[in-house]
Amino acid sequence: MDAGRPAERGDDPRSARGRRGRAARLFLSHSSRDSREAIALRAWLIEAEPGLAGEIFLDLDPHDGIPSGVRWKDELRRAGDRCEAVICLLSNNWDSSHECKVEYRHAESLNKPIFTVRLEALTGRDMTSEWQRSDLFGDGPKTAISVDGGTVEFLSEGLQRLRHGLRAAGIGADTFGWPPPGDPGRAPYRGWEPLESVDAAVYFGRAAQIGRAMDIVRGLRNLGGGHLFVVLGPSGVGKSSFVRAGLLPRLARDDRHFRTMDIVRPHRRALTGDAGFARSIHALRAEVGLRRPCLTEIEDGVRDIEQVRAWLIEAQQAARERVLDSDDDVAPTLILPIDQAEELFGPEAGEQAGVLLTLLGGLLDRERGNAMIAVATIRSDRYEPLQTAPMLASVAVRPFDDLKPMPQAQFKEVIVGPARRAREAGAELSFAPDLVERLLDDWSRGADTLPLLSLTLDRLYREYGDGEITLAHYESLGGLRRVVQREVDELLDADPEVRAGQLAVLRRAFVPWLATINSGNDQPMRRPARWFDLPPESHPWLEEFVARRLLVKDERDGAVVVEVALESLLRQWDTLADWLRVEAADLEAADNLERAAQAWEQNGRRAEWLLSGSRLTDAESLATAPGFRERLNPVRGLLLASRRAENERVDEERRHREDELRAARERQQAAETLAATESRAKEDAQRSARALRRRSRILRAALAVTIIAALVAGLLWVRADRAQERAVAENRHATVLALSANSQLMLSGRWPGKSDDILGMQMAMAAHRLNVGTERDFPLLNAIHQQGELRKIIHTDGADVTDVAYSPDGKRIATTRGVAIQLLDAATWKPIGALMEGHETEVLRIAFSPDGTRMVSGGRDGTVRLWDTETQQQVGA
């Protein structure tokens, strides 16, 4: 709208309801000089599509226009959440208006779909040429529209082209037909079943979120490459229905820009299951006319990312060629929906889940990914594993967490919207106003309101859907908060004993098969189970739950699978909630055990993934518990391998302890033997000492006699010459014995006075020098034995050792050997290199430098010499 637009007024009274507290879904951008044509176009659109009444924003309309002083751009920004598309009424007037172009660029920046409608051929450059265009001028049948007493004529073909474009964009639930073709009796209220694409016409309450999600997805397409769009939300908020009945049908209509694939539901076989990735690829190719390869061949090759990439690109090109009137050279972006993506990270995910994540990481890679957007639904409390999955590290992830609890206005749409669509199709269905008010009042209290309302509306429709549904009907069900309990109560017998037996059977089915505990927040969550795994006696009762849509039963991967329709059942059925509280720890432990078995298998059954200790004991106990025994049968391999490894570990530890005990006993015996030997040696030494003392006394007496004899001999020296020699020898021997005995006493610590080890060794050495007998070495060796500190005796081949020195680092020893020096290894006492020779006479002193690299020596030859301790060469004198 340019600044000088005159104040024309729209004449459609139905527009009044569109501007009371909410923004319109369509914005009509036009020049003020083309206001009549704009008013005419809006009038025709409302007549052709009654659902657009009050949904087209037209400036200066008394109800829909912008109040004075408010700019359209500001209004568009304020209402951007609800606005779903912009219509630009092109003319040379529009082209010359700066404000109109600003409006256009702003709509582009918000990723809104833009419909360009030409009133005339443009003379300037058309900045909107990239968008699909509808011409309202030219040759052909015309449609006349009355405006302010006059008539405006538009080309009929152009009007229908615009109408088709708006329908293709899915503006509002009213643009989808109801009932769907081929299913005239389909219920507009689905209870706890997730809505499908055919239910888009009765999916109400999330229009603003759908608009924002569509804007984001269009923006991701404009960026190019691959992206992961993640729809987050707590259990029961309606994530699956939002994608299935809200987002996908609208994307599918815009086939120039998007091509939707079949929904992938991972379960146990994310690649080759009945709702696996391979089947989705095959369905896409079949839809665009590509019959080869067959499904089996795709399943065989689905792990090859380059092959998958080629299949998808070929399908994209085929899809572009099938779009009529398309001048776009860019193939439509593929949309891959993945419902309940948390199953990719659950204990039963299986090996194929990791492969699918790896494929997605390559197909959606920021740099070289395909033109593809994966739209995944996942619970908020299970989002972290997806965020941190290493296979998706190179993928641009766009989380969408707008699915918050509904405000009251949207909640009312959920109630009355499907009924209105059913009445438009000819059904006699309505809700009494007081019932609507009561439902809204009950909705404001407590949790699980949307699931409870869905179940309540489904029950009311099934029982009273052939006319007006009243407050009395609702109260007969027990109200919103009792609807789940009432559904279950009606299935069970009124007799307490019979009912107790029925509940016991159901408990064995729900715990541990159909429900478990989320380890992240300790909340109950559903668990799909194969029908033949469930106790056979529970099958009739479970069929009743399926009939009431409390459970969902279908076929997946060739097996019948049953699961809780919505996790609200786990919270709203009081008895089941009590069971789960009691069994919470075991259920969580069972999930962890299944994850451990899966990790063991995926890692080649390596030993480091086995269980041990108390963890293994607890797992074995759980695997034999009633109810869990059958569920945990698949983990028997892990438990058996873990037990074998644990037994081997325990046996090895036992053998090791026995070896240590045996070694300890041997050490003790050796110590005892050594102690006994030392004790005997000590006793021998004591006896020897006593004997020596006796001999010493005798010898001293003999010495006295000898002295006397010597005196006598002095007088008779000629006659006693030989006796003198004999006396001298005996004297020497007696002295040796005395020195040896005293040395022994002093070194053993039994000397009457102060002991002196040095003096004791000197006595032993003196005795050694005086003794000329055959046992001359005994006293010295005995003295050495007495000295426990002695560690090594090094023979020097007779050379005198006048000095010894340790290197500063304690690793080498230097000794003098006559005129030479020898280096020794302090650890092994082995010589290091040859003798260091240079002195002409005996070496007297040696010393190391502080860093140990040099050594100095002094000799009797009057020289001081410097040596390199590494090369052992003389470096100075």
Long-range contacts (C-beta under 8 A, 24 or more apart in sequence): 1-29, 1-30, 1-31, 1-32, 1-59, 1-60, 1-66, 1-72, 1-99, 1-100, 1-103, 2-31, 2-32, 2-97, 2-98, 2-99, 2-100, 3-99, 4-32, 5-31, 5-32, 5-35, 5-59, 5-60, 6-32, 6-35, 6-60, 7-60, 8-35, 8-36, 8-39, 8-60, 8-148, 9-60, 9-61, 9-62, 10-39, 10-42, 10-43, 10-58, 10-61, 10-62, 10-63, 10-64, 10-65, 11-39, 11-43, 11-147, 11-148, 12-42, 12-43, 12-46, 12-53, 14-46, 14-53, 14-54, 15-46, 15-53, 15-54, 15-56, 15-61, 15-63, 15-64, 16-54, 16-63, 17-53, 17-54, 18-53, 18-54, 18-55, 18-56, 18-57, 18-63, 18-64, 19-54, 19-63, 19-64, 22-82, 22-409, 23-57, 23-75, 23-78, 23-79, 23-81, 23-82, 23-83, 24-54, 24-55, 24-56, 24-57, 24-64, 24-79, 24-82, 24-83, 25-52, 25-55, 25-56, 25-82, 25-83, 25-84, 25-85, 25-171, 25-172, 25-207, 25-211, 26-52, 26-55, 26-56, 26-57, 26-83, 26-84, 26-85, 26-86, 26-87, 26-166, 26-171, 27-56, 27-57, 27-72, 27-76, 27-83, 27-85, 27-86, 27-87, 27-103, 27-107, 28-56, 28-57, 28-58, 28-86, 28-87, 28-89, 29-72, 29-86, 29-87, 29-88, 29-89, 29-94, 29-100, 29-103, 29-104, 29-107, 30-88, 30-89, 30-94, 30-100, 31-89, 31-91, 31-93, 31-94, 31-96, 31-97, 31-100, 33-91, 33-93, 34-89, 34-91, 34-93, 34-94, 34-119, 35-60, 36-147, 36-148, 36-150, 36-152, 37-89, 37-91, 37-119, 37-136, 37-152, 38-89, 39-147, 39-148, 40-145, 40-147, 40-152, 40-154, 41-87, 41-89, 41-117, 41-136, 41-145, 41-154, 43-145, 43-147, 44-143, 44-145, 44-154, 44-159, 45-162, 45-163, 45-166, 48-159, 48-163, 49-163, 49-166, 49-167, 49-174, 49-175, 50-174, 51-172, 51-174, 51-175, 52-171, 52-172, 52-174, 55-171, 55-172, 57-83, 72-99, 72-103, 73-102, 73-103, 73-106, 76-103, 76-106, 76-107, 76-110, 77-106, 80-110, 80-215, 81-208, 81-211, 81-212, 82-207, 82-208, 82-211, 83-110, 83-112, 83-211, 84-112, 84-113, 84-169, 84-171, 84-172, 84-207, 84-211, 84-214, 85-112, 85-113, 85-114, 85-115, 85-166, 85-169, 85-171, 86-112, 86-113, 86-114, 86-115, 87-114, 87-115, 87-116, 87-117, 87-162, 88-114, 88-115, 88-116, 88-117, 88-128, 89-117, 89-119, 90-116, 90-117, 90-118, 90-119, 90-122, 90-126, 90-128, 91-118, 91-119, 91-120, 91-122, 92-120, 92-122, 92-123, 92-124, 95-122, 95-123, 95-124, 95-126, 96-124, 101-127, 104-128, 110-215, 111-215, 111-216, 111-218, 111-219, 111-222, 112-215, 112-218, 113-169, 113-214, 113-218, 113-254, 115-162, 115-165, 115-166, 117-158, 117-162, 118-158, 132-165, 132-256, 132-325, 134-158, 134-159, 134-161, 134-162, 134-165, 167-253, 168-253, 168-254, 168-255, 169-250, 169-253, 169-254, 170-200, 170-249, 170-250, 170-253, 170-254, 172-207, 173-200, 173-201, 173-202, 173-203, 173-204, 173-207, 173-417, 173-421, 174-201, 174-421, 176-200, 176-201, 176-249, 177-201, 178-202, 178-421, 178-422, 178-424, 178-425, 179-425, 187-458, 187-461, 187-462, 187-465, 188-418, 188-419, 188-421, 188-422, 188-429, 188-461, 189-418, 189-454, 189-457, 189-458, 189-460, 189-461, 190-454, 190-458, 191-454, 191-455, 191-457, 191-458, 191-459, 191-549, 191-565, 192-451, 192-454, 192-455, 192-458, 192-549, 192-550, 192-552, 192-565, 192-566, 192-568, 192-569, 193-549, 193-552, 193-565, 194-240, 194-241, 194-244, 194-339, 195-240, 195-241, 195-244, 195-245, 196-244, 196-245, 197-244, 197-245, 197-248, 197-249, 197-252, 199-241, 199-244, 199-245, 200-245, 200-246, 200-249, 200-250, 201-421, 202-417, 202-418, 202-421, 202-422, 203-241, 203-245, 203-246, 204-410, 204-413, 204-414, 204-417, 204-418, 205-406, 205-410, 205-411, 205-413, 205-414, 205-417, 206-238, 206-242, 206-246, 206-403, 206-406, 206-410, 207-410, 207-413, 208-402, 208-410, 209-242, 209-246, 209-402, 209-403, 210-242, 210-246, 210-247, 210-250, 212-400, 212-402, 213-242, 213-246, 213-247, 213-400, 213-402, 214-247, 214-250, 214-251, 216-398, 216-400, 217-247, 217-251, 217-258, 217-335, 217-373, 217-375, 218-257, 220-373, 220-398, 221-257, 221-258, 221-333, 221-371, 221-373, 224-371, 225-364, 225-365, 225-366, 225-367, 225-368, 225-369, 225-370, 225-371, 225-396, 226-363, 226-364, 226-365, 226-366, 226-369, 226-370, 226-371, 226-372, 226-373, 226-374, 226-395, 226-396, 227-364, 227-372, 227-373, 227-374, 227-395, 227-396, 227-397, 227-398, 228-360, 228-364, 228-373, 228-374, 228-376, 228-392, 228-395, 228-396, 228-397, 228-398, 229-373, 229-374, 229-375, 229-376, 229-398, 229-400, 230-341, 230-376, 230-377, 230-378, 230-383, 230-386, 230-397, 230-398, 230-399, 230-400, 231-375, 231-376, 231-377, 231-378, 231-400, 231-403, 232-378, 232-379, 232-380, 232-383, 232-399, 232-400, 232-401, 232-403, 233-377, 233-379, 233-380, 233-401, 233-403, 234-379, 234-380, 234-381, 235-379, 235-523, 235-525, 235-566, 235-567, 235-568, 236-448, 236-450, 236-451, 236-566, 236-567, 236-568, 237-403, 237-404, 237-405, 237-450, 238-403, 238-450, 239-377, 239-378, 239-379, 239-403, 240-339, 240-340, 240-377, 242-377, 242-403, 243-337, 243-339, 243-375, 243-377, 244-337, 244-339, 247-375, 248-335, 248-337, 248-375, 251-335, 255-319, 255-323, 255-332, 256-323, 256-326, 256-328, 256-332, 257-328, 257-332, 257-333, 258-332, 258-333, 258-334, 258-335, 259-284, 259-288, 259-315, 259-316, 259-319, 259-332, 259-333, 259-334, 259-335, 260-334, 260-335, 260-337, 261-334, 261-335, 261-336, 261-337, 262-337, 263-337, 263-338, 263-339, 264-336, 264-337, 264-338, 264-339, 264-356, 265-338, 265-339, 265-340, 265-343, 265-556, 266-338, 266-340, 266-341, 266-343, 266-344, 266-349, 266-353, 266-356, 267-343, 267-348, 267-528, 267-556, 267-557, 267-561, 268-348, 268-349, 268-350, 268-352, 268-556, 268-557, 269-350, 269-352, 269-557, 270-343, 270-344, 270-349, 270-350, 270-352, 270-353, 270-355, 270-356, 271-299, 271-302, 271-303, 271-352, 271-355, 271-356, 272-299, 272-302, 272-352, 272-557, 273-352, 273-556, 273-557, 274-555, 274-556, 274-557, 274-558, 275-556, 276-352, 277-302, 277-356, 277-359, 278-302, 280-336, 281-308, 281-311, 281-312, 281-315, 284-312, 284-315, 284-334, 285-311, 285-314, 285-315, 285-318, 288-315, 288-318, 288-319, 288-322, 289-318, 289-322, 290-314, 290-315, 290-318, 302-359, 303-355, 303-359, 305-358, 305-359, 305-362, 305-363, 308-359, 308-363, 309-362, 309-363, 309-370, 312-363, 312-370, 312-372, 313-370, 316-370, 316-371, 330-371, 331-371, 333-371, 333-372, 333-373, 334-370, 334-371, 334-372, 334-373, 335-372, 335-373, 335-375, 336-372, 336-373, 336-374, 336-375, 337-374, 337-375, 337-376, 338-374, 338-375, 338-376, 338-377, 339-376, 339-377, 340-377, 340-378, 341-376, 341-377, 341-378, 341-386, 342-378, 342-379, 342-382, 342-385, 342-386, 344-386, 345-382, 345-385, 345-386, 345-389, 346-591, 347-591, 347-592, 347-594, 347-595, 347-598, 348-528, 348-594, 348-598, 349-598, 350-598, 351-601, 351-602, 354-391, 354-602, 357-389, 357-391, 357-392, 358-391, 360-391, 360-392, 360-395, 361-391, 361-392, 361-393, 361-394, 361-395, 364-392, 364-395, 364-396, 365-394, 365-395, 366-394, 366-395, 366-396, 367-394, 369-395, 379-525, 381-518, 381-520, 381-521, 381-523, 382-518, 382-520, 384-520, 405-449, 405-450, 406-450, 408-440, 408-443, 408-444, 411-440, 411-443, 411-449, 411-453, 412-436, 412-440, 414-450, 414-453, 414-454, 414-457, 415-439, 415-440, 415-453, 415-457, 418-457, 427-465, 428-466, 428-467, 429-461, 429-465, 429-466, 429-467, 429-469, 430-467, 430-468, 430-469, 431-468, 431-469, 432-468, 432-469, 432-470, 432-471, 434-470, 434-471, 435-469, 435-470, 435-471, 435-473, 435-474, 438-471, 438-474, 439-474, 439-480, 442-479, 442-480, 442-481, 443-480, 445-481, 446-481, 447-571, 448-568, 448-571, 448-572, 449-480, 451-566, 451-568, 452-480, 452-481, 452-483, 452-484, 452-568, 452-572, 453-480, 454-566, 455-483, 455-484, 455-487, 455-549, 455-566, 455-568, 456-480, 456-483, 458-549, 459-483, 459-487, 483-572, 484-550, 484-568, 484-569, 484-572, 484-573, 485-572, 485-573, 485-574, 487-548, 487-550, 488-550, 488-573, 488-575, 491-541, 491-544, 491-545, 491-548, 502-541, 503-575, 505-535, 505-537, 505-538, 505-541, 506-538, 506-541, 506-542, 507-579, 508-535, 508-538, 508-627, 509-534, 509-535, 509-538, 509-541, 509-542, 510-576, 510-579, 511-579, 511-580, 511-583, 511-587, 511-627, 512-583, 512-586, 512-587, 512-590, 512-627, 512-628, 512-631, 513-631, 514-551, 514-562, 514-563, 514-564, 515-564, 515-570, 515-576, 515-580, 515-587, 516-587, 516-588, 516-590, 516-591, 517-580, 517-584, 517-587, 517-588, 517-591, 519-588, 519-591, 519-592, 522-584, 522-588, 524-567, 524-570, 524-571, 524-577, 524-580, 525-567, 525-570, 526-563, 526-564, 526-567, 526-570, 527-563, 527-564, 528-561, 528-562, 528-563, 529-561, 529-562, 529-563, 530-559, 530-560, 530-561, 530-562, 531-559, 531-560, 531-561, 531-562, 532-559, 532-560, 533-630, 533-631, 534-562, 586-622, 586-625, 586-628, 589-618, 589-619, 589-622, 590-622, 590-628, 590-631, 590-632, 593-619, 593-622, 593-623, 593-632, 593-635, 593-638, 594-632, 594-634, 594-635, 596-635, 596-638, 597-634, 597-635, 597-637, 597-638, 600-638, 600-641, 605-641, 607-645, 610-638, 610-641, 610-642, 610-645, 610-646, 611-638, 611-639, 611-642, 611-646, 612-642, 612-645, 612-646, 612-649, 613-646, 616-642, 616-643, 616-646, 685-744, 685-748, 685-782, 688-744, 689-741, 689-744, 689-745, 689-748, 689-750, 692-737, 692-740, 692-741, 692-744, 693-741, 695-737, 695-741, 696-737, 696-738, 696-741, 699-734, 699-737, 699-738, 700-734, 700-738, 702-730, 702-734, 703-731, 703-734, 706-730, 706-731, 732-770, 732-771, 732-772, 733-771, 733-773, 735-767, 735-770, 736-767, 736-770, 736-771, 736-779, 739-763, 739-764, 739-766, 739-767, 739-770, 739-779, 740-764, 740-767, 740-778, 740-779, 740-782, 743-767, 743-779, 743-783, 744-779, 744-782, 744-783, 744-786, 747-783, 747-786, 747-787, 748-786, 757-787, 760-786, 761-787, 792-829, 794-824, 794-829, 800-842, 802-842, 802-843, 802-844, 802-845, 803-843, 803-844, 803-845, 803-846, 804-846, 805-846, 805-847, 805-848, 805-855, 806-848, 807-848, 807-852, 807-869, 808-848, 808-850, 808-851, 808-852, 809-852, 812-852, 812-869, 814-846, 814-848, 814-855, 815-846, 816-842, 816-843, 816-844, 816-845, 816-846, 816-857, 817-843, 818-842, 818-843, 819-843, 819-859, 821-846, 821-855, 821-857, 821-867, 823-869, 823-872, 832-872, 833-872, 834-872, 836-867, 836-872, 836-873, 836-874, 838-865, 838-874, 838-877, 839-863, 839-865
